């Protein structure tokens, strides 16, 4: 299996890039030097290829600190194991003497190197720095925004091509890690009671006082022979009601971290309150992070509204999550738990599903019949390929990328769900690429 290592000085976005490439928040990202101390690794699965990715500490030229020196030596040990090094620099703030030092040290290793110019959101600023960046002497480079995901697929394609060319790629599916399920929602909707009902023991403290849970609590549970880690989290109130730098502020930050690190998120809502604006915002946060979602209407035993009416309300108020199950539970009475477990398993299967290419090619050939509006005008769809799972991600090649809009994306997502697979519970991510005419 190929080994790819991220290198660079501090605060150029190495850990953000690492998290983006592995698809989870594993490395801590803060604007403080030295946050990453040890080399962190994860698996990346892209276009039928899997490789090991390492994040390393920021490299600096000189230091008298023995801890920092040990960190630096550890990073260089990791560099020497690499088949490919991603040398990350800051396109926004330009090149420093530490960048020049890292470049000189990496060249001595004789490894294949891709120069990754990060933080390119403002391209006019980056263009002013490009002359200095290119003077580092690396011809193979990619401009990316790790924070926003811009051009990350272009970087992944380049990585996979190099690994294949050098014979270090592996098409063996990665060994599956234990899926994580985060339980989130507003304060006092019954998250901890539901957590206890799912894990079968009173692990989380349950009171009627909002804010009882402050730190995430986790427990491993076997569902239908597969192990999952359930994570109970602090309640998420509206930002305007949370004072900065308080315990609640940091608790909510850790809840967001739990969402970003999860595979599946259970959004717990209170049946006695109905679907609130905050519930919608949390659901949108979950799906925009590419996580599988199951919506849970808890305390249903206290509600006077029927399931049928609640389902209609759900589809009306949360149409963007219409592909996700709505499950009705009473955590205190332990009712609806079996249905919730079934929905979790279904969502995880969808989240992990790979569609055969022939089915996607057939869809492309039928687009003019299935969606005449999409085929009108100048836009043409040439191909659709699934490049990733967890969540499923598709690359769509078109003639002119500037003609693609949100309606185009929604139409293709809808057609995939209707004609190939419903992908119940998981968002479908899409990236569009234009075809250059020679």
PEWOPE-V601045 format. One record per residue. N is the residue number from 1. RES is the residue in one small letter. SS is DSSP state (a for helix, b for strand, c for the rest). D_FIRST is the distance of its C-alpha to the first C-alpha in Angstrom with 2 decimals. Layout:
BEGIN
n = <N N>
res = <RES RES>
ss = <SS SS>
d_first = <D_FIRST D_FIRST>
END
This chain:
BEGIN
n = <1 2 3 4 5 6 7 8 9 10 11 12 13 14 15 16 17 18 19 20 21 22 23 24 25 26 27 28 29 30 31 32 33 34 35 36 37 38 39 40 41 42 43 44 45 46 47 48 49 50 51 52 53 54 55 56 57 58 59 60 61 62 63 64 65 66 67 68 69 70 71 72 73 74 75 76 77 78 79 80 81 82 83 84 85 86 87 88 89 90 91 92 93 94 95 96 97 98 99 100 101 102 103 104 105 106 107 108 109 110 111 112 113 114 115 116 117 118 119 120 121 122 123 124 125 126 127 128 129 130 131 132 133 134 135 136 137 138 139 140 141 142 143 144 145 146 147 148 149 150 151 152 153 154 155 156 157 158 159 160 161 162 163 164 165 166 167 168 169 170 171 172 173 174 175 176 177 178 179 180 181 182 183 184 185 186 187 188 189 190 191 192 193 194 195 196 197 198 199 200 201 202 203 204 205 206 207 208 209 210 211 212 213 214 215 216 217 218 219 220 221 222 223 224 225 226 227 228 229 230 231 232 233 234 235 236 237 238 239 240 241 242 243 244 245 246 247 248 249 250 251 252 253 254 255 256 257 258 259 260 261 262 263 264 265 266 267 268 269 270 271 272 273 274 275 276 277 278 279 280 281 282 283 284 285 286 287 288 289 290 291 292 293 294 295 296 297 298 299 300 301 302 303 304 305 306 307 308 309 310 311 312 313 314 315 316 317 318 319 320 321 322 323 324 325 326 327 328 329 330 331 332 333 334 335 336 337 338 339 340 341 342 343 344 345 346 347 348 349 350 351 352 353 354 355 356 357 358 359 360 361 362 363 364 365 366 367 368 369 370 371 372 373 374 375 376 377 378 379 380 381 382 383 384 385 386 387 388 389 390 391 392 393 394 395 396 397 398 399 400 401 402 403 404 405 406 407 408 409 410 411 412 413 414 415 416 417 418 419 420 421 422 423 424 425 426 427 428 429 430 431 432 433 434 435 436 437 438>
res = <x x x x x x x x x x x x x x x x x x x x x x x x x x x x x x x x x x x x x x x x x x x x x x x x x x x x x x x x x x x x x x x x x x x x x x x x x x x x x x x x x x x x x x x x x x x x x x x x x x x x x x x x x x x x x x x x x x x x x x x x x x x x x x x x x x x x x x x x x x x x x x x x x x x x x x x x x x x x x x x x x x x x x x x x x x x x x x x x x x x x x x x x x x x x x x x x x x x x x x x x x x x x x x x x x x x x x x x x x x x x x x x x x x x x x x x x x x x x x x x x x x x x x x x x x x x x x x x x x x x x x x x x x x x x x x x x x x x x x x x x x x x x x x x x x x x x x x x x x x x x x x x x x x x x x x x x x x x x x x x x x x x x x x x x x x x x x x x x x x x x x x x x x x x x x x x x x x x x x x x x x x x x x x x x x x x x x x x x x x x x x x x x x x x x x x x x x x x x x x x x x x x x x x x x x x x x x x x x x x x x x x x x x x x x x x x x x x x x x x>
ss = <c b b b b b b c c c c c c a a a a a a a a a c c c c c c c c c c c c c c c c c b b b b b b b c c b b b b b b b c c c c c c c c c c a a a a a a a a a a a a a a a a c c b b b b b b b c c c c c c a a a a a a a a a a a a a c c b b b b b b b c c c c a a a a a a a a a a a a c c c c c c b b b c b c c c c b c a a a a a a a a a a a a a a c c c c b c c c c c c c c b b b b b b b c c c c c a a a a a a a a a c c c c c c c c c c c c c c c c c b b b b b b b c c b b b b b b b c c c c c c a a a c c c c c a a a a a a a a a a a a a a a c c b b b b b b b c c c c c c a a a a a a a a a a a a c c c b b b b b b b c a a a c c c c a a a a a a a a a a a c a a a c c c c b b b c b c c c c b c a a a a a a a a a a a a a a a c c c c c a a a a a a a a a c a a a a c a a a a c c c c c b b b b b b b b c c c c b b b b b b c c a a a c c a a a a a a a a a a a a a a c c c c c c c c c b b b b b b c c c c>
d_first = <0.00 3.80 6.58 9.82 13.06 16.45 19.43 23.17 26.54 27.84 28.79 27.02 25.14 21.71 21.65 23.10 20.36 17.69 19.64 20.04 16.39 15.39 18.74 20.35 22.51 20.67 21.63 25.40 26.92 30.40 32.50 32.78 31.36 28.98 27.99 24.32 24.58 21.41 17.82 16.73 13.26 12.35 10.03 10.78 11.24 13.05 14.50 12.57 9.17 7.07 5.61 6.99 10.44 13.03 16.76 19.06 22.83 25.16 25.79 29.46 31.37 33.76 34.50 36.75 35.07 33.29 31.03 29.95 29.46 27.23 25.15 24.92 23.89 21.15 19.82 19.93 18.02 15.16 15.69 15.45 11.89 10.84 9.57 11.85 14.74 16.78 20.29 22.44 26.21 29.11 30.68 33.62 34.83 33.77 32.72 33.75 33.98 30.93 28.90 30.30 29.43 25.76 25.62 27.22 24.92 21.69 23.16 23.69 19.99 19.48 16.28 15.81 17.56 18.53 21.81 22.01 25.71 26.11 29.30 30.60 32.76 35.87 35.06 38.48 37.76 34.35 36.01 38.34 35.50 33.41 35.33 34.51 30.85 30.49 32.31 29.24 28.19 24.95 25.49 22.29 23.13 23.18 25.92 24.94 26.60 24.08 27.04 28.09 24.89 26.35 24.09 20.87 19.91 20.70 18.33 15.46 16.37 16.38 12.93 11.47 13.83 12.91 9.15 10.54 13.33 11.47 9.37 5.92 5.59 5.08 8.56 8.63 10.63 9.80 12.05 15.19 16.88 20.66 22.32 24.85 28.31 30.61 34.35 36.15 39.57 42.83 44.57 46.49 45.16 44.13 40.43 40.82 42.99 40.41 37.64 39.90 40.65 37.00 35.98 39.24 40.54 42.24 39.40 40.49 44.00 46.01 49.15 51.01 50.48 47.90 45.28 45.08 41.26 40.05 36.65 33.93 34.11 31.32 31.38 29.02 30.57 29.76 30.69 30.91 28.53 25.83 25.64 26.21 27.04 30.30 31.30 34.98 35.76 38.82 41.02 40.65 44.02 44.84 43.98 47.68 48.51 46.05 47.12 44.56 43.37 44.76 43.06 42.86 41.29 38.41 38.17 37.73 35.08 33.12 33.68 32.15 29.12 28.95 29.07 26.26 24.06 25.11 23.91 27.52 30.74 34.12 36.88 40.01 43.37 46.92 48.93 52.15 51.22 49.50 46.73 47.14 46.04 43.74 42.08 41.40 39.97 37.58 36.47 35.89 33.84 31.61 31.06 30.65 27.74 26.08 26.71 28.04 31.72 34.37 37.89 40.10 43.88 44.89 48.48 49.31 52.04 53.94 53.79 56.56 54.35 53.17 49.55 50.44 51.95 49.05 46.58 48.77 48.85 45.05 44.56 47.27 46.13 42.32 41.75 38.43 37.14 38.88 35.70 35.33 37.26 40.32 40.94 44.24 44.33 46.66 44.59 47.72 48.80 45.24 45.87 43.30 40.42 39.48 39.47 37.33 34.72 34.73 34.24 31.29 29.53 30.39 29.13 25.75 25.39 26.29 23.95 20.98 22.33 20.82 23.61 23.57 23.96 27.24 28.87 28.13 29.40 32.49 33.16 33.09 35.54 37.85 37.90 41.33 42.81 41.00 41.54 44.21 44.35 40.75 41.54 44.71 44.92 42.55 39.17 37.09 33.82 31.85 28.68 26.84 23.11 21.26 18.17 17.43 18.64 20.05 22.23 22.33 22.26 23.73 24.07 27.60 28.65 32.36 34.87 35.97 33.98 37.17 38.78 36.30 37.67 37.21 39.26 36.87 33.92 35.98 37.20 33.79 32.54 35.75 35.41 31.87 33.21 36.38 35.22 31.67 30.96 32.78 29.68 32.07 31.35 28.53 28.93 27.54 26.15 26.89 26.38 28.62 28.14 31.09 31.28 32.78 35.46 35.68>
END
